[in-house]
Amino acid sequence: MGSLDGKVAVVTGAGQGIGRAEAHLLAREGARVVVNDLGCTWQGEGESRMAADQVAEEIRKAGGQAVPNYDDVSKFDSAKRIIATALQTWGRLDILVNNAGILRDKMIFHMEETDFDSVIGVHLKGTFGLTRHACAHFRDRHKQGDESGGRIINTTSIVALRGNAGQANYIAAKGGIAALTLATSLDMKKYGVTCNAISPGARTRLIAQTQEAKGGSAEKRMPRAGEFDPFDPANIAPLAAFLASDQARGITGRVFHIVGGKIDLYQGWTPVKSIEKKGRWEVGELKERIRELTG
């Protein structure tokens, strides 16, 4: 018996890396999985059915149930088709894992509009589109008397909280996903739907490109033979599978950061210092007092 027996899941960006590991583990836990992957490069160029087909076939060969889907998450109608794939194949949807992503790193003064739009489109708009269509299904099902709810697991990034040079588009997208997670959790709470986000620390092709751009190499992060690999993408999957299960009922609107065996709970923007006066501030007063906040 698996923790997800009878459930139906959609995993985007499931052709490799973290998404692939999540799709495999969800299937091993009993879920039937829509393996979505456009098959593009890490920069979002081109298309190929190979990755989605391969992962779906791997799941089936291991005794699970999976179908491939090749739609582009950045397009609203395509996002609807991804959800429809689950509904048409198995008649329901219980779990949505938003994982698809690309990179187009440039310093802000070199970044083109297309660089910004494409990254926002895949990460943030893609997460919105899939979430919107999934939530419509969850709400309709609830109104028909089915109180099984639903699970949404988004993928954010630690750089959205800490910053990183040359990734304004990616940081804006991932920060937006963290905020969208909270908003979705509030909108869907009464329907029994939870929405959480995972910030993964793992060796993926996006991380490899970032390391190489900085003059480093992802190979330096490889463990020695026989050692636990804290950056194995498969380390992320158990948290996603747990959040997708009935055992995670009531856990919603949370952002978790996971690296290896360490999981941190992150909290949104909170005040850390204050200054106050009675009435409106004058510019000259702020010149004298603002350093009390900024140091």
C-alpha positions in Angstrom: 0.0 0.0 0.0 1.3 3.4 -1.0 0.5 6.7 0.6 -1.0 7.9 -2.7 -3.0 4.9 -3.8 -5.9 5.9 -6.0 -4.6 9.4 -6.5 -4.0 11.1 -9.9 -1.1 13.5 -10.2 0.2 16.0 -12.8 3.9 16.8 -12.7 5.2 19.5 -15.0 8.8 19.6 -16.1 8.9 15.9 -15.3 11.3 14.8 -18.1 14.4 15.1 -16.0 16.0 16.3 -12.7 13.7 17.1 -9.8 10.4 16.7 -11.8 11.5 13.2 -13.0 12.3 12.1 -9.5 9.0 13.5 -8.2 7.0 11.7 -10.9 8.8 8.4 -10.2 8.2 8.6 -6.5 4.6 9.6 -6.7 4.1 6.6 -9.0 5.8 4.3 -6.6 3.5 5.6 -3.8 0.5 4.6 -5.9 -0.4 7.7 -7.9 -1.2 7.6 -11.6 0.9 10.3 -13.2 0.7 12.7 -16.1 4.3 13.3 -17.1 4.4 16.7 -18.6 7.5 18.0 -20.4 7.9 20.2 -23.5 11.3 18.8 -24.1 13.0 22.2 -24.6 16.5 23.2 -23.8 17.4 24.8 -20.4 16.8 28.2 -22.2 13.4 27.2 -23.3 14.2 26.6 -27.0 12.9 23.7 -29.1 10.6 20.9 -28.4 10.9 17.1 -28.1 8.7 14.3 -26.9 11.6 12.1 -25.9 11.9 13.1 -22.3 8.2 12.8 -21.3 7.9 9.5 -23.3 11.0 8.1 -21.6 9.9 8.9 -18.0 6.3 7.7 -18.6 7.7 4.4 -20.0 10.1 4.0 -17.1 7.1 4.3 -14.7 5.1 1.8 -16.6 7.9 -0.7 -16.7 8.3 -0.4 -13.0 4.6 -1.4 -12.6 3.1 2.1 -12.3 0.6 4.0 -14.4 1.7 7.1 -16.4 0.9 9.0 -19.6 3.1 11.6 -21.3 2.0 15.1 -22.1 4.0 17.6 -24.2 2.1 20.9 -23.7 3.8 24.2 -23.0 3.0 25.3 -19.5 3.5 29.0 -20.3 0.4 29.0 -22.5 -2.9 29.3 -20.6 -4.9 27.0 -23.0 -2.0 24.5 -23.0 -2.1 24.5 -19.2 -5.8 23.6 -19.4 -5.0 20.7 -21.7 -2.4 19.3 -19.3 -5.1 19.2 -16.5 -7.6 17.8 -19.1 -5.1 14.9 -19.8 -5.5 13.7 -16.2 -9.3 14.1 -16.3 -9.8 12.4 -19.7 -7.4 9.5 -18.8 -8.4 8.7 -15.3 -11.5 10.9 -14.6 -10.0 13.0 -11.8 -7.1 15.0 -10.5 -5.8 15.0 -6.9 -2.3 16.3 -7.1 -0.5 19.1 -9.0 3.2 19.5 -8.9 4.4 22.7 -10.7 8.1 22.1 -11.5 8.7 23.2 -15.0 11.4 25.9 -15.4 14.0 27.5 -17.7 16.8 30.1 -17.3 17.9 33.1 -19.3 20.4 34.7 -17.1 21.7 38.3 -17.8 22.6 41.3 -15.8 19.6 43.7 -15.6 21.2 46.2 -18.0 21.5 43.5 -20.7 18.3 41.7 -20.2 15.9 41.8 -23.1 12.1 41.9 -22.8 12.0 38.4 -24.3 14.4 37.1 -21.6 12.1 38.4 -18.9 8.9 37.4 -20.5 10.0 33.8 -21.3 11.2 33.1 -17.8 8.2 34.7 -16.1 6.0 32.8 -18.6 7.3 29.3 -17.8 7.8 29.7 -14.0 5.1 32.2 -12.8 2.5 32.2 -15.5 2.9 28.4 -15.9 2.3 27.9 -12.2 -0.7 30.2 -12.3 -2.2 28.5 -15.4 -2.0 25.0 -14.1 -3.1 26.1 -10.6 -6.1 28.0 -11.9 -7.4 25.1 -14.0 -6.7 22.5 -11.3 -8.5 24.7 -8.7 -11.5 25.0 -10.9 -11.8 21.2 -11.0 -11.2 20.9 -7.2 -13.9 23.6 -6.5 -16.5 22.0 -8.9 -15.8 18.6 -7.3 -16.3 20.0 -3.8 -19.6 21.6 -4.9 -20.8 18.2 -6.0 -20.2 16.8 -2.6 -16.8 15.3 -3.0 -14.7 16.6 -0.1 -11.5 14.8 -1.0 -9.8 18.2 -1.7 -6.6 18.5 -3.6 -2.9 19.1 -3.2 -0.8 21.7 -5.0 3.0 21.7 -4.7 4.9 24.6 -6.3 8.6 25.1 -6.9 10.2 28.3 -5.7 13.9 29.1 -5.1 16.1 30.2 -2.3 17.5 33.0 -4.6 14.0 34.6 -4.5 14.7 35.3 -0.8 18.4 35.9 -0.9 19.0 37.4 -4.3 21.5 36.5 -7.0 23.3 38.7 -9.6 22.2 38.2 -13.2 18.9 36.5 -12.4 16.3 39.3 -12.1 13.8 37.5 -14.3 14.2 34.1 -12.4 14.1 35.8 -9.0 11.0 37.8 -9.8 9.3 34.6 -11.1 10.3 32.5 -8.1 9.4 35.2 -5.6 6.0 35.5 -7.3 5.5 31.8 -7.0 6.0 32.0 -3.2 3.4 34.7 -3.0 1.1 32.9 -5.4 1.4 29.8 -3.1 0.1 31.9 -0.1 -2.7 33.4 -2.2 -3.8 30.0 -3.5 -3.8 28.5 0.0 -6.2 31.2 1.2 -8.5 31.0 -1.8 -8.8 27.2 -1.7 -8.8 26.4 2.0 -12.6 26.1 2.3 -12.5 23.5 -0.5 -10.0 21.3 1.3 -7.2 22.1 -1.1 -3.7 22.7 0.2 -1.0 24.7 -1.6 2.6 24.7 -0.5 6.0 25.5 -2.1 9.3 23.7 -2.1 12.6 25.6 -2.5 15.0 22.8 -3.6 18.8 22.6 -3.3 19.8 20.0 -5.9 22.0 19.4 -8.8 19.9 20.1 -11.9 20.7 21.3 -15.4 19.6 24.8 -14.4 22.0 24.8 -11.4 24.7 23.4 -13.6 24.3 26.3 -16.1 24.4 28.9 -13.3 27.6 27.4 -11.8 29.3 27.3 -15.2 28.2 30.9 -15.9 30.0 31.9 -12.7 33.2 30.1 -13.7 32.5 27.1 -11.5 31.5 23.5 -12.2 28.7 21.3 -11.0 31.2 18.5 -10.9 32.7 20.0 -7.8 29.5 19.2 -6.0 29.7 15.5 -6.8 30.1 13.2 -3.7 32.8 10.6 -3.3 31.9 7.0 -4.0 29.6 5.6 -1.3 28.8 9.0 0.2 25.4 10.4 0.6 24.8 12.9 -2.2 23.1 16.0 -0.6 22.5 17.5 -4.0 20.8 14.5 -5.7 17.5 15.7 -7.2 15.8 12.6 -5.8 16.2 14.0 -2.3 13.5 16.5 -3.1 10.8 14.0 -4.1 9.9 12.6 -0.6 8.9 16.1 0.6 6.7 16.5 -2.5 5.2 13.1 -2.0 4.4 13.8 1.6 2.8 17.2 0.8 0.7 15.4 -1.8 -0.6 12.8 0.6 -3.7 12.9 2.9 -1.2 13.0 5.8 -0.4 16.6 4.9 -4.0 17.7 5.4 -4.0 21.1 7.1 -0.5 22.0 6.0 -0.9 24.9 3.6 0.6 28.2 2.6 4.0 27.1 3.6 7.4 27.4 1.9 10.0 24.7 2.7 13.7 24.8 1.7 15.3 21.3 1.4 18.9 20.4 0.8 20.0 16.8 1.4 18.5 15.7 4.7 17.8 19.2 6.0 14.4 20.9 5.7 13.8 24.5 6.7 10.5 26.3 7.0 10.7 29.8 5.6 8.5 32.7 6.5 7.6 35.7 4.3 8.5 39.3 4.7 8.3 40.4 8.4 9.3 43.7 10.1 12.7 43.5 11.8 13.1 47.1 13.0 10.8 50.1 13.4 10.9 53.9 13.8 7.8 55.9 14.6 6.5 59.4 15.2 3.1 61.0 15.7 2.0 62.4 12.4 3.6 62.6 8.9 7.3 62.3 8.4 9.3 65.2 7.0 12.1 64.5 4.5 14.7 66.0 6.8 13.5 63.9 9.7 13.9 60.7 7.6 17.5 61.8 6.7 18.3 61.8 10.4 16.4 58.6 11.5 16.4 56.2 8.6 19.8 54.8 9.5 18.2 53.4 12.6 16.6 50.9 10.3 19.3 50.4 7.6 22.4 50.5 9.8 
